[in-house]
Amino acid sequence: MSDPKDPLRSVFTSNFPGILNQLNISLAVSTYQAGKVILVRADGEQLNTHFRTFHKPMGIAADQQRLTIGGANTVWYYRNVPAVAPKLEPKGRHDAAYLPRRIHVTGDIDIHEMAYDEQGELWLVNTKFGALCTVDPDHSFNPRWRPHFLSGLAAEDRCHLNGLGMVDGRPKYVTALGETDTAGGWRANKKNGGILMDVTTNQILLRGLSMPHSPRVYGGHLWLLESGDGGVAIVDLDEGSWRNIIKLPGFTRGIDFVGPLAFIGLSQVRESAVFSGIPLVERLDERTCGVWVVNLQTAETVAFLRFEEGVQEIFAVSVLPARFPEMVEWGDKSLMNSYVVPDEALADVVRERGDERQGTGD
């Protein structure tokens, strides 16, 4: 439990740190409402929530080497430089150091989920234009796919395309909140107008979902979050159906997996026109914000982190393959003397006694 005076305080089940330690992982969690990316790390028997400030962070794409954050109009690129980790304070505590590398400005496209493909190219959901996009140095974004029912590119959030699921390193599944082609048209039937689509065939696989997010293929199954009912759903494509294996006490959005466990983001959702009338609001007077750990084999909650103040909405939850990582801030002095050069250049690096500079292979 954190300091009760902390404006971003949280509580957690006593087993949450042990789960992270046993799996040798931590979590990266984005909250656009609070403008933070949160590193959730085990610190002995405590759970450490380490905050970094961003403008409306939402999508996260992460692996051993990369940590990439998408926001309203910006993509922030970080790279893990293991040689820097032991030098960070407190020394010897960190096992990964994600250093900022570059920023790409997309314009206001309301970036939602993101993922890297098998070639290492970043794909992002451009929600404002209703398209899957990639990025390059010369353009704001490069549209690569959009639903067949969208007549063109328009900055009108016509269907609220939001979720992206990869299969064999390629975009395969997306979710949207409506099958609509007018500005904000999805809002009229948000309660059960959600859809799941196959990117490769441009076909709608499921209709009638309640504000779906986060399609994922894991463990031989296709999962998605039926966010409007706080559900974690398994999809039967042969039957064209789905079922919620568990309903949680918040708006489910953002999911990642390790073994039989799913780490799921929950949001309180505001009392506003956007969320009024959805099943979750009708089912629960009080909703919760945090990260829930669910055993997919038993469909039971095994642990949770609940935010008490300051954080009301979560977007992405991503597993990081490090116990105690750091995201080095842009103004940190360690960036002044941390250098990453190609492997072939390392042989030419002069190392002098007392010289803190170091070349490390990328």
Residue frames relative to the residue before (quaternion, step in Angstrom):
aa qw qx qy qz dx dy dz
M 1.0000 0.0000 0.0000 0.0000 0.00 0.00 0.00
S 0.3607 -0.7465 0.5195 0.2070 3.59 -0.94 0.88
D 0.7280 -0.4200 0.3188 0.4381 3.54 -1.36 0.18
P 0.4630 -0.7010 0.4589 0.2893 3.64 -0.73 0.97
K 0.6425 0.5078 -0.3287 0.4704 3.61 1.23 -0.30
D 0.4931 0.6651 -0.4213 0.3701 3.58 1.30 -0.19
P 0.4011 -0.7363 0.4847 0.2491 3.64 -0.67 1.03
L 0.7292 0.3365 -0.2210 0.5533 3.61 1.26 -0.25
R 0.2298 0.8377 -0.4762 0.1364 3.57 1.14 0.60
S 0.1109 -0.7868 0.6068 0.0197 3.52 -1.27 0.58
V 0.2086 -0.7237 0.6353 0.1706 3.54 -1.36 0.23
F 0.0879 -0.8046 0.5869 0.0196 3.56 -1.19 0.53
T 0.5455 -0.5797 0.4818 0.3663 3.53 -1.25 0.41
S 0.6063 -0.6247 0.3602 0.3353 3.56 -1.00 0.83
N 0.6784 0.5069 -0.2971 0.4412 3.60 1.17 -0.49
F 0.4669 0.7048 -0.4421 0.2997 3.62 1.22 -0.24
P 0.6699 0.4809 -0.3348 0.4560 3.68 0.78 -0.83
G 0.6469 0.5324 -0.3210 0.4417 3.58 1.00 -0.80
I 0.6124 0.5409 -0.3452 0.4618 3.58 1.07 -0.70
L 0.6675 0.4891 -0.3040 0.4720 3.59 0.88 -0.90
N 0.6605 0.5127 -0.3064 0.4550 3.58 0.94 -0.87
Q 0.6646 0.5139 -0.3079 0.4465 3.56 0.90 -0.90
L 0.7296 0.4139 -0.2224 0.4969 3.57 1.06 -0.79
N 0.3484 -0.7556 0.4800 0.2782 3.61 1.30 -0.19
I 0.5462 0.6024 -0.3950 0.4275 3.56 0.96 0.89
S 0.1371 -0.7030 0.6756 0.1746 3.47 -1.48 -0.03
L 0.3883 -0.7143 0.5295 0.2420 3.57 -1.28 0.01
A 0.1917 -0.7123 0.6569 0.1560 3.51 -1.25 0.59
V 0.0438 -0.8109 0.5811 -0.0537 3.56 -0.67 1.18
S 0.1872 -0.7918 0.5715 0.1069 3.58 -0.84 0.92
T 0.0296 -0.7636 0.6448 0.0159 3.54 -1.15 0.76
Y 0.2757 -0.7932 0.5256 0.1364 3.55 -0.26 1.29
Q 0.6082 0.5759 -0.3516 0.4181 3.57 1.10 -0.70
A 0.7494 0.3513 -0.2000 0.5244 3.60 0.99 -0.83
G 0.4023 -0.7360 0.4618 0.2884 3.60 1.26 -0.20
K 0.5775 0.5871 -0.3630 0.4359 3.57 1.04 0.80
V 0.1796 -0.6615 0.6991 0.2034 3.48 -1.44 0.33
I 0.1916 -0.8024 0.5626 0.0532 3.55 -0.76 1.13
L 0.1993 -0.7278 0.6428 0.1319 3.54 -0.92 0.96
V 0.1612 -0.7811 0.6003 0.0597 3.57 -0.61 1.18
R 0.0595 0.8296 -0.5390 0.1329 3.56 -0.35 1.32
A 0.4298 -0.6620 0.5440 0.2847 3.55 -1.13 0.66
D 0.0317 -0.7685 0.6389 -0.0132 3.54 -0.98 0.96
G 0.7633 -0.1991 0.0864 0.6086 3.55 0.28 1.29
E 0.7814 -0.2505 0.2194 0.5278 3.56 -0.73 -1.09
Q 0.6021 0.5461 -0.3517 0.4643 3.56 1.32 0.09
L 0.3360 -0.6937 0.5930 0.2332 3.53 -1.32 0.34
N 0.2042 -0.7983 0.5618 0.0736 3.54 -0.63 1.20
T 0.1003 -0.7728 0.6250 0.0461 3.58 -0.79 1.05
H 0.1030 -0.8268 0.5513 -0.0425 3.51 -0.30 1.41
F 0.1856 -0.8429 0.5025 0.0501 3.58 -0.44 1.24
R 0.0464 -0.7448 0.6644 0.0396 3.53 -1.18 0.78
T 0.3909 -0.7605 0.4826 0.1896 3.56 -0.90 0.99
F 0.0544 0.7633 -0.6401 0.0685 3.55 -1.02 0.97
H 0.4839 -0.6230 0.5135 0.3376 3.55 -1.31 0.22
K 0.8440 -0.1935 0.0716 0.4951 3.55 -0.50 1.29
P 0.0974 0.8142 -0.5663 0.0832 3.64 0.60 1.03
M 0.0419 -0.8027 0.5949 -0.0006 3.55 -0.97 0.88
G 0.8235 0.2214 -0.1313 0.5055 3.61 -0.02 -1.24
I 0.0914 -0.7639 0.6370 0.0485 3.55 -1.20 0.71
A 0.0375 -0.7458 0.6647 0.0256 3.55 -1.05 0.89
A 0.0953 0.8312 -0.5309 0.1346 3.59 -0.50 1.16
D 0.1024 0.7424 -0.6616 0.0250 3.49 -1.31 0.56
Q 0.8024 -0.2856 0.1877 0.4893 3.59 -1.25 -0.30
Q 0.7885 0.3418 -0.1535 0.4878 3.58 0.98 -0.86
R 0.8025 0.2989 -0.1206 0.5020 3.58 1.01 -0.78
L 0.0029 0.7363 -0.6761 -0.0262 3.50 -1.27 0.60
T 0.0166 0.8230 -0.5597 0.0954 3.54 -0.36 1.30
I 0.1496 -0.8029 0.5765 0.0236 3.54 -0.84 1.09
G 0.1594 -0.7853 0.5928 0.0803 3.56 -0.94 0.93
G 0.0951 -0.8054 0.5841 0.0345 3.56 -1.01 0.80
A 0.8031 -0.2654 0.1990 0.4949 3.56 -1.21 -0.47
N 0.8364 0.0252 0.0397 0.5460 3.57 0.88 -0.93
T 0.7247 0.4118 -0.1896 0.5190 3.57 1.29 0.10
V 0.1540 -0.7210 0.6630 0.1298 3.51 -1.26 0.61
W 0.1632 -0.7803 0.6003 0.0637 3.56 -0.83 1.09
Y 0.1767 -0.8038 0.5648 0.0608 3.58 -0.74 1.11
Y 0.0392 -0.7723 0.6340 -0.0082 3.56 -0.93 1.03
R 0.1507 -0.7772 0.6066 0.0728 3.55 -1.23 0.60
N 0.4207 -0.7011 0.5155 0.2562 3.55 -0.92 0.90
V 0.0416 -0.7711 0.6353 -0.0064 3.57 -0.82 1.07
P 0.2848 -0.8222 0.4612 0.1736 3.61 0.10 1.27
A 0.6233 0.5698 -0.3536 0.4022 3.61 1.03 -0.68
V 0.6402 0.5291 -0.3252 0.4521 3.59 1.16 -0.47
A 0.5591 0.6684 -0.3812 0.3088 3.58 1.06 -0.77
P 0.6965 0.4740 -0.3179 0.4350 3.68 0.76 -0.84
K 0.6582 0.5323 -0.3063 0.4354 3.60 1.18 -0.46
L 0.5678 0.6112 -0.3825 0.3971 3.57 1.23 -0.33
E 0.4528 -0.6760 0.5127 0.2740 3.56 -1.13 0.69
P 0.5274 -0.2718 -0.8010 0.0796 1.51 -1.78 1.77
K 0.5396 -0.6726 0.3994 0.3112 3.56 -0.78 1.05
G 0.7997 0.2756 -0.2372 0.4777 3.51 -1.04 0.91
R 0.5786 0.6146 -0.3679 0.3902 3.58 1.26 -0.07
H 0.7423 0.4317 -0.2222 0.4618 3.59 0.96 -0.87
D 0.1926 -0.7847 0.5783 0.1126 3.56 -1.12 0.68
A 0.7564 0.1546 -0.1690 0.6127 3.59 1.27 0.30
A 0.0811 -0.7829 0.6161 0.0293 3.55 -1.07 0.78
Y 0.1433 -0.7938 0.5889 0.0491 3.54 -0.37 1.27
L 0.1268 -0.8117 0.5698 0.0209 3.55 -0.46 1.29
P 0.4952 -0.6460 0.4781 0.3299 3.61 -0.99 0.74
R 0.1812 -0.8030 0.5628 0.0750 3.53 -1.00 0.88
R 0.7862 -0.1930 0.1410 0.5699 3.59 0.88 -0.84
I 0.2752 -0.7153 0.6165 0.1803 3.52 -1.40 0.24
H 0.1192 -0.7653 0.6276 0.0792 3.55 -1.00 0.84
V 0.2383 -0.7766 0.5719 0.1139 3.57 -0.80 1.05
T 0.1968 -0.8188 0.5356 0.0627 3.55 -0.61 1.20
G 0.4492 -0.5765 0.5178 0.4447 3.54 1.13 -0.65
D 0.6436 -0.5376 0.3771 0.3931 3.58 -1.25 0.26
I 0.1641 0.7975 -0.5592 0.1560 3.58 -0.08 1.32
D 0.4028 -0.7498 0.4560 0.2601 3.60 1.31 0.14
I 0.0275 -0.8423 0.5379 -0.0202 3.57 0.70 1.13
H 0.1485 -0.7687 0.6172 0.0789 3.56 -0.95 0.96
E 0.8464 -0.0951 0.0314 0.5230 3.65 -0.74 -0.86
M 0.1298 -0.7769 0.6148 0.0395 3.53 -1.26 0.64
A 0.0522 0.7852 -0.6167 0.0210 3.57 -1.26 0.45
Y 0.3980 -0.6798 0.5596 0.2577 3.55 -1.25 0.53
D 0.3469 -0.7278 0.5490 0.2203 3.57 -1.06 0.76
E 0.7550 -0.4182 0.2641 0.4306 3.57 -1.31 0.03
Q 0.6737 0.4598 -0.2943 0.4980 3.59 1.21 -0.38
G 0.5563 -0.6216 0.3858 0.3940 3.57 1.28 0.00
E 0.4843 0.6498 -0.4473 0.3784 3.58 1.23 0.29
L 0.3870 -0.7340 0.5157 0.2134 3.56 -0.93 0.93
W 0.1316 -0.7526 0.6425 0.0591 3.54 -0.99 0.99
L 0.0348 -0.8035 0.5943 0.0047 3.55 -1.00 0.80
V 0.4304 -0.6634 0.5491 0.2704 3.51 -1.25 0.60
N 0.1877 -0.7660 0.6121 0.0584 3.52 -0.61 1.27
T 0.1980 -0.8464 0.4837 0.1016 3.55 0.18 1.31
K 0.6435 0.5464 -0.3415 0.4132 3.57 0.93 -0.78
F 0.7547 0.3367 -0.1880 0.5307 3.60 1.06 -0.77
G 0.4247 -0.7351 0.4464 0.2828 3.61 1.25 -0.06
A 0.6019 0.5678 -0.3427 0.4448 3.60 1.00 0.78
L 0.3900 -0.6242 0.6069 0.3000 3.52 -1.36 0.35
C 0.0501 -0.8262 0.5598 -0.0395 3.54 -0.82 1.05
T 0.2040 -0.6866 0.6668 0.2059 3.47 -1.44 0.20
V 0.3284 -0.7431 0.5454 0.2061 3.57 -1.26 0.13
D 0.0332 -0.7643 0.6434 0.0265 3.53 -1.26 0.52
P 0.6921 -0.5306 0.2895 0.3946 3.61 -1.16 0.47
D 0.7211 0.4908 -0.2521 0.4190 3.58 1.09 -0.62
H 0.7824 0.3093 -0.1439 0.5210 3.58 1.17 -0.42
S 0.6026 -0.5401 0.4363 0.3934 3.54 -1.26 0.40
F 0.7462 -0.2106 0.1559 0.6119 3.56 0.99 -0.91
N 0.2983 -0.7394 0.5807 0.1646 3.53 -1.29 0.46
P 0.2726 -0.7834 0.5320 0.1700 3.65 -0.23 1.19
R 0.1201 -0.8193 0.5598 0.0309 3.57 -0.82 1.05
W 0.7956 -0.0158 0.0346 0.6046 3.60 1.17 -0.51
R 0.0714 0.7631 -0.6423 -0.0026 3.54 -1.23 0.57
P 0.6383 -0.5352 0.3741 0.4077 3.61 -1.15 0.50
H 0.5913 -0.6231 0.3905 0.3310 3.55 -1.04 0.82
F 0.6774 0.5111 -0.3076 0.4304 3.59 1.10 -0.57
L 0.5738 0.5381 -0.4039 0.4670 3.60 1.23 0.02
S 0.3784 -0.7773 0.4641 0.1929 3.55 -0.59 1.18
G 0.8035 -0.1111 0.0757 0.5800 3.59 1.18 -0.34
L 0.6146 -0.5282 0.4315 0.3964 3.53 -1.36 -0.01
A 0.1751 0.7635 -0.6023 0.1539 3.55 -0.76 1.07
A 0.4217 -0.7137 0.5044 0.2416 3.58 -0.93 0.88
E 0.4048 0.7447 -0.4151 0.3307 3.54 0.80 1.14
D 0.3571 -0.7480 0.4964 0.2579 3.63 1.22 0.12
R 0.0682 0.8703 -0.4846 0.0549 3.57 0.82 1.00
C 0.8223 0.1563 -0.0701 0.5426 3.63 0.98 -0.77
H 0.3296 -0.7631 0.4752 0.2887 3.60 1.33 -0.14
L 0.0044 -0.7765 0.6207 -0.1086 3.52 0.56 1.27
N 0.0286 0.8624 -0.5015 0.0626 3.62 -0.69 0.98
G 0.8065 0.3020 -0.1431 0.4877 3.62 0.79 -0.95
L 0.1074 -0.7912 0.6012 0.0317 3.57 -1.13 0.74
G 0.0441 -0.7900 0.6115 -0.0046 3.55 -0.82 1.07
M 0.2564 -0.7781 0.5613 0.1174 3.57 -0.88 1.02
V 0.0491 -0.7572 0.6502 0.0394 3.57 -1.23 0.63
D 0.8361 -0.0178 -0.0426 0.5467 3.58 -0.76 1.09
G 0.7074 -0.5076 0.2581 0.4187 3.53 0.99 0.90
R 0.6780 0.4218 -0.3012 0.5213 3.59 1.20 0.40
P 0.5753 -0.5691 0.4415 0.3877 3.62 -1.14 0.51
K 0.0561 -0.8264 0.5601 -0.0145 3.56 -0.80 1.04
Y 0.8258 0.1075 -0.0221 0.5532 3.60 0.77 -1.02
V 0.0285 -0.7684 0.6384 0.0349 3.54 -1.18 0.65
T 0.2331 -0.7310 0.6182 0.1711 3.51 -1.31 0.43
A 0.0345 -0.7627 0.6455 0.0218 3.53 -1.25 0.56
L 0.4950 -0.6878 0.4531 0.2768 3.56 -1.17 0.53
G 0.8137 0.0499 -0.0543 0.5765 3.59 1.24 -0.01
E 0.3770 -0.6821 0.5823 0.2316 3.52 -1.29 0.51
T 0.3742 0.7593 -0.4166 0.3314 3.53 0.85 1.09
D 0.2266 -0.7944 0.5586 0.0744 3.55 -1.17 0.73
T 0.5867 0.5161 -0.3958 0.4825 3.55 1.10 0.75
A 0.6731 -0.5122 0.3399 0.4112 3.57 -1.17 0.53
G 0.8482 -0.0205 -0.0322 0.5284 3.57 -0.64 1.16
G 0.2723 0.8267 -0.4662 0.1587 3.58 1.21 0.35
W 0.5806 0.6171 -0.3633 0.3875 3.59 1.13 -0.60
R 0.5843 0.6294 -0.3681 0.3564 3.59 1.11 -0.61
A 0.6039 0.5995 -0.3626 0.3800 3.60 1.08 -0.63
N 0.8011 0.1594 -0.0771 0.5717 3.61 1.08 -0.63
K 0.1374 0.8419 -0.5110 0.1058 3.56 0.97 0.87
K 0.5620 0.6358 -0.3924 0.3549 3.60 1.09 -0.58
N 0.8186 -0.0761 0.0676 0.5653 3.61 0.89 -0.85
G 0.4215 0.7140 -0.4611 0.3162 3.57 1.04 0.75
G 0.4467 0.7366 -0.4222 0.2822 3.59 1.30 0.02
I 0.1608 -0.7950 0.5825 0.0529 3.56 -1.17 0.67
L 0.2294 -0.6943 0.6591 0.1760 3.50 -1.43 0.36
M 0.0834 -0.8159 0.5720 0.0081 3.59 -0.86 0.99
D 0.3671 -0.6668 0.6040 0.2363 3.50 -1.37 0.48
V 0.3879 -0.7484 0.4913 0.2192 3.57 -0.55 1.18
T 0.6839 0.5244 -0.3034 0.4065 3.59 0.90 -0.88
T 0.7623 0.3164 -0.1836 0.5339 3.59 1.13 -0.59
N 0.3146 -0.7648 0.4889 0.2776 3.58 1.29 -0.34
Q 0.4690 0.6591 -0.4452 0.3839 3.55 1.07 0.81
I 0.4181 -0.6635 0.5583 0.2708 3.54 -1.21 0.60
L 0.2539 -0.8035 0.5294 0.0984 3.55 -0.67 1.17
L 0.7943 0.0663 -0.0144 0.6037 3.58 1.07 -0.78
R 0.0798 -0.7462 0.6575 0.0673 3.53 -1.19 0.68
G 0.7149 0.4815 -0.3128 0.3990 3.57 -1.25 0.28
L 0.4435 0.6913 -0.4563 0.3422 3.59 1.25 0.22
S 0.3845 -0.7123 0.5412 0.2279 3.55 -1.20 0.59
M 0.8197 -0.2705 0.1165 0.4912 3.57 -0.29 1.36
P 0.0672 0.8538 -0.5138 0.0499 3.64 0.74 1.00
H 0.0373 -0.7657 0.6420 0.0110 3.54 -1.28 0.61
S 0.8735 0.2726 -0.1002 0.3907 3.49 -1.50 -0.02
P 0.0905 0.7848 -0.6069 0.0867 3.65 0.49 1.06
R 0.0376 0.8029 -0.5906 0.0721 3.59 -0.91 0.94
V 0.2324 -0.7147 0.6369 0.1721 3.56 -1.14 0.69
Y 0.1971 0.7722 -0.5730 0.1911 3.55 -0.64 1.18
G 0.8489 0.1083 -0.0954 0.5084 3.55 -0.98 0.88
G 0.6824 -0.5022 0.2835 0.4492 3.56 1.10 0.66
H 0.6861 0.4297 -0.2796 0.5163 3.58 1.27 0.17
L 0.3625 -0.6771 0.5906 0.2476 3.53 -1.31 0.42
W 0.0970 -0.7989 0.5937 0.0011 3.54 -0.72 1.17
L 0.0675 0.7552 -0.6510 -0.0362 3.51 -1.33 0.30
L 0.4192 -0.6743 0.5423 0.2748 3.53 -1.28 0.31
E 0.2099 -0.7412 0.6248 0.1270 3.55 -0.75 1.08
S 0.2093 -0.8714 0.4316 0.1030 3.46 0.52 1.37
G 0.6538 0.5609 -0.3165 0.3972 3.56 0.97 -0.84
D 0.7427 0.3014 -0.2092 0.5601 3.57 1.28 -0.24
G 0.5127 -0.6595 0.4134 0.3622 3.59 1.26 0.23
G 0.4641 0.7381 -0.3867 0.3004 3.56 1.22 0.44
V 0.2254 -0.6832 0.6724 0.1741 3.49 -1.42 0.46
A 0.0628 -0.8619 0.5018 -0.0366 3.56 -0.26 1.29
I 0.2368 -0.7162 0.6385 0.1525 3.50 -1.25 0.66
V 0.2961 -0.7912 0.5218 0.1184 3.56 -0.86 1.06
D 0.1772 -0.7342 0.6470 0.1046 3.55 -1.12 0.82
L 0.2375 -0.8146 0.5126 0.1317 3.58 -0.11 1.27
D 0.6058 0.5593 -0.3656 0.4318 3.61 1.07 -0.63
E 0.7417 0.3823 -0.2118 0.5089 3.56 1.00 -0.82
G 0.3573 -0.7383 0.4936 0.2892 3.57 1.22 -0.34
S 0.5910 0.5629 -0.3496 0.4600 3.54 1.08 0.80
W 0.1525 -0.7577 0.6225 0.1227 3.53 -1.36 0.04
R 0.0866 -0.7717 0.6242 0.0858 3.52 -1.31 0.32
N 0.4124 -0.6867 0.5431 0.2518 3.54 -1.07 0.78
I 0.2928 -0.7668 0.5429 0.1776 3.59 -0.66 1.08
I 0.7829 -0.0058 -0.0001 0.6222 3.57 1.24 -0.41
K 0.1984 -0.7401 0.6267 0.1419 3.55 -1.21 0.61
L 0.2201 -0.8077 0.5431 0.0654 3.53 -0.78 1.12
P 0.5875 -0.6421 0.3775 0.3164 3.60 -1.18 0.48
G 0.7298 0.3313 -0.2608 0.5382 3.57 0.94 0.87
F 0.6460 -0.4948 0.4194 0.4024 3.55 -1.39 0.14
T 0.2545 -0.8114 0.5098 0.1303 3.59 -0.24 1.27
R 0.2279 0.7553 -0.5797 0.2038 3.56 -0.78 1.08
G 0.7655 0.2444 -0.2317 0.5483 3.56 -0.64 1.16
I 0.1762 0.7875 -0.5650 0.1719 3.58 -0.63 1.14
D 0.0652 0.7520 -0.6557 0.0182 3.53 -1.22 0.66
F 0.3276 -0.7842 0.5170 0.1018 3.54 -1.22 0.60
V 0.0656 0.7264 -0.6840 -0.0149 3.52 -1.33 0.51
G 0.8253 -0.0212 -0.0200 0.5640 3.59 -0.67 1.08
P 0.7976 -0.2572 0.1879 0.5122 3.61 -0.85 -0.89
L 0.6179 0.5922 -0.3237 0.4034 3.58 1.28 -0.11
A 0.1587 -0.7398 0.6462 0.0995 3.52 -1.21 0.72
F 0.2105 -0.7477 0.6205 0.1080 3.55 -0.98 0.94
I 0.0464 -0.8508 0.5170 -0.0822 3.55 -0.37 1.33
G 0.3576 -0.7308 0.5440 0.2050 3.56 -0.94 0.91
L 0.1149 -0.7731 0.6214 0.0542 3.56 -1.10 0.82
S 0.1282 -0.7803 0.6091 0.0608 3.55 -1.08 0.82
Q 0.5272 -0.6352 0.4626 0.3232 3.54 -1.15 0.65
V 0.1642 -0.8007 0.5229 0.2417 3.56 1.11 -0.85
R 0.4416 -0.7255 0.4814 0.2164 3.49 -0.88 1.07
E 0.4787 -0.6027 0.5418 0.3376 3.52 -1.31 0.39
S 0.3423 0.7271 -0.5106 0.3058 3.55 0.14 1.30
A 0.7082 -0.4560 0.3238 0.4309 3.52 -1.31 0.16
V 0.6036 0.5817 -0.3638 0.4060 3.59 1.06 -0.70
F 0.8095 0.2914 -0.1273 0.4936 3.59 0.87 -0.94
S 0.4623 0.6820 -0.4623 0.3277 3.60 1.18 0.01
G 0.8145 0.3092 -0.2105 0.4435 3.56 -1.14 0.67
I 0.5440 0.6000 -0.4313 0.3976 3.62 1.16 0.00
P 0.6665 -0.5433 0.3187 0.3987 3.62 -1.10 0.60
L 0.6234 0.5639 -0.3533 0.4105 3.61 0.96 -0.78
V 0.6748 0.4854 -0.2916 0.4733 3.57 0.92 -0.91
E 0.6563 0.4921 -0.3066 0.4828 3.58 1.08 -0.68
R 0.6785 0.5022 -0.2832 0.4552 3.60 1.12 -0.71
L 0.8173 0.1602 -0.0435 0.5517 3.58 0.97 -0.87
D 0.3769 -0.7092 0.5501 0.2288 3.56 -0.89 0.92
E 0.7706 0.2068 -0.1061 0.5935 3.56 1.09 -0.78
R 0.1143 -0.7883 0.6022 0.0535 3.57 -0.86 1.00
T 0.3906 -0.7384 0.5223 0.1713 3.52 -1.27 0.56
C 0.2049 -0.7449 0.6188 0.1419 3.55 -1.25 0.54
G 0.4397 0.6856 -0.5053 0.2850 3.57 -0.91 0.88
V 0.4922 -0.5937 0.5192 0.3685 3.53 -1.26 -0.62
W 0.1487 -0.7923 0.5903 0.0421 3.55 -0.72 1.13
V 0.2329 -0.7482 0.6070 0.1324 3.56 -1.10 0.78
V 0.0543 -0.8151 0.5757 -0.0355 3.55 -0.59 1.22
N 0.3390 -0.6930 0.5998 0.2122 3.55 -1.04 0.86
L 0.3454 -0.7799 0.4864 0.1891 3.58 -0.43 1.21
Q 0.6286 0.5507 -0.3404 0.4309 3.60 1.14 -0.54
T 0.7764 0.3023 -0.1622 0.5287 3.57 1.07 -0.74
A 0.3267 -0.7649 0.4854 0.2695 3.58 1.33 -0.25
E 0.5180 0.6193 -0.4181 0.4163 3.55 1.02 0.87
T 0.4653 -0.6305 0.5416 0.3043 3.54 -1.22 0.59
V 0.1454 -0.8157 0.5564 0.0637 3.58 -0.79 1.01
A 0.7935 -0.0353 0.0270 0.6069 3.61 1.19 -0.38
F 0.0087 -0.8010 0.5972 0.0415 3.55 -1.26 0.27
L 0.2173 -0.6867 0.6744 0.1626 3.47 -1.46 0.39
R 0.0553 -0.8158 0.5756 -0.0069 3.59 -0.63 1.11
F 0.3039 -0.7396 0.5749 0.1734 3.55 -0.87 1.02
E 0.3133 -0.7821 0.5206 0.1388 3.54 -0.79 1.10
E 0.7977 0.0035 0.0356 0.6020 3.58 1.05 -0.79
G 0.7774 0.4144 -0.2593 0.3958 3.52 -1.32 0.33
V 0.7795 0.1949 -0.0978 0.5873 3.58 1.00 -0.82
Q 0.0384 -0.8229 0.5667 -0.0163 3.57 -0.64 1.14
E 0.8013 0.2082 -0.1015 0.5516 3.59 1.16 -0.47
I 0.1604 -0.7609 0.6256 0.0617 3.55 -1.00 0.97
F 0.1970 -0.7703 0.5861 0.1562 3.56 -1.10 0.64
A 0.8361 0.0636 0.0027 0.5449 3.60 0.52 -1.13
V 0.0864 -0.7362 0.6679 0.0669 3.51 -1.29 0.62
S 0.0409 0.8139 -0.5740 0.0802 3.56 -0.65 1.12
V 0.4006 -0.7078 0.5340 0.2311 3.57 -0.94 0.93
L 0.1602 -0.7598 0.6238 0.0891 3.56 -0.99 0.91
P 0.3933 -0.7445 0.4902 0.2254 3.62 -0.85 0.94
A 0.5893 0.5024 -0.3951 0.4942 3.58 0.78 1.09
R 0.4908 -0.6818 0.4586 0.2896 3.57 -1.05 0.74
F 0.8198 0.0420 0.0370 0.5699 3.57 0.89 -0.94
P 0.0421 0.8344 -0.5459 0.0638 3.60 0.41 1.23
E 0.2225 -0.7373 0.6162 0.1647 3.52 -1.36 0.24
M 0.2232 -0.7023 0.6526 0.1759 3.53 -1.23 0.61
V 0.2759 -0.7872 0.5315 0.1472 3.56 -0.32 1.25
E 0.4060 -0.7342 0.4937 0.2291 3.56 -0.80 1.02
W 0.6674 -0.5512 0.3363 0.3709 3.54 -1.21 0.65
G 0.7431 0.4046 -0.2299 0.4809 3.58 1.04 -0.66
D 0.4071 0.7336 -0.4674 0.2785 3.59 1.26 0.05
K 0.5169 -0.6754 0.4337 0.2975 3.57 -0.91 0.93
S 0.5619 0.6133 -0.3967 0.3883 3.61 1.13 -0.47
L 0.5908 0.5731 -0.3709 0.4301 3.61 1.18 -0.45
M 0.5991 0.5874 -0.3590 0.4088 3.58 1.19 -0.46
N 0.8096 0.1988 -0.1079 0.5417 3.61 1.09 -0.55
S 0.5383 0.5474 -0.4409 0.4649 3.55 1.11 0.78
Y 0.0241 -0.8195 0.5703 -0.0510 3.55 -0.58 1.19
V 0.1246 -0.7618 0.6320 0.0690 3.53 -1.03 0.82
V 0.0160 0.8010 -0.5958 0.0559 3.57 -0.61 1.15
P 0.6339 -0.5294 0.3826 0.4143 3.61 -1.17 0.39
D 0.6623 -0.5354 0.3541 0.3864 3.54 -1.17 0.61
E 0.6723 0.5239 -0.3089 0.4220 3.56 0.94 -0.89
A 0.6554 0.5110 -0.3141 0.4591 3.58 1.24 -0.38
L 0.5067 0.6897 -0.4166 0.3066 3.58 1.18 -0.38
A 0.6173 0.5706 -0.3510 0.4125 3.58 1.05 -0.72
D 0.7065 0.4576 -0.2589 0.4737 3.59 1.16 -0.53
V 0.5066 0.6555 -0.4294 0.3596 3.59 1.25 -0.07
V 0.2788 -0.7560 0.5738 0.1464 3.57 -0.79 1.08
R 0.1206 -0.7927 0.5960 0.0430 3.57 -0.72 1.09
E 0.0907 -0.8046 0.5867 0.0078 3.54 -0.52 1.22
R 0.5951 -0.5695 0.4239 0.3766 3.54 -1.15 0.63
G 0.8104 0.2224 -0.1863 0.5091 3.54 -0.86 1.01
D 0.5580 0.5814 -0.4020 0.4347 3.56 1.26 -0.09
E 0.3169 -0.7867 0.5070 0.1536 3.57 -0.56 1.20
R 0.5446 0.6421 -0.4043 0.3573 3.58 1.19 -0.37
Q 0.0070 -0.8123 0.5807 -0.0539 3.52 -0.99 0.83
G 0.2515 -0.7298 0.6123 0.1710 3.52 -1.07 0.75
T 0.0254 -0.7949 0.6062 -0.0090 3.56 -0.91 0.87
G 0.5236 -0.6437 0.4606 0.3152 3.53 -1.02 0.79
D 0.3032 -0.7507 0.5650 0.1593 3.56 -1.02 0.83
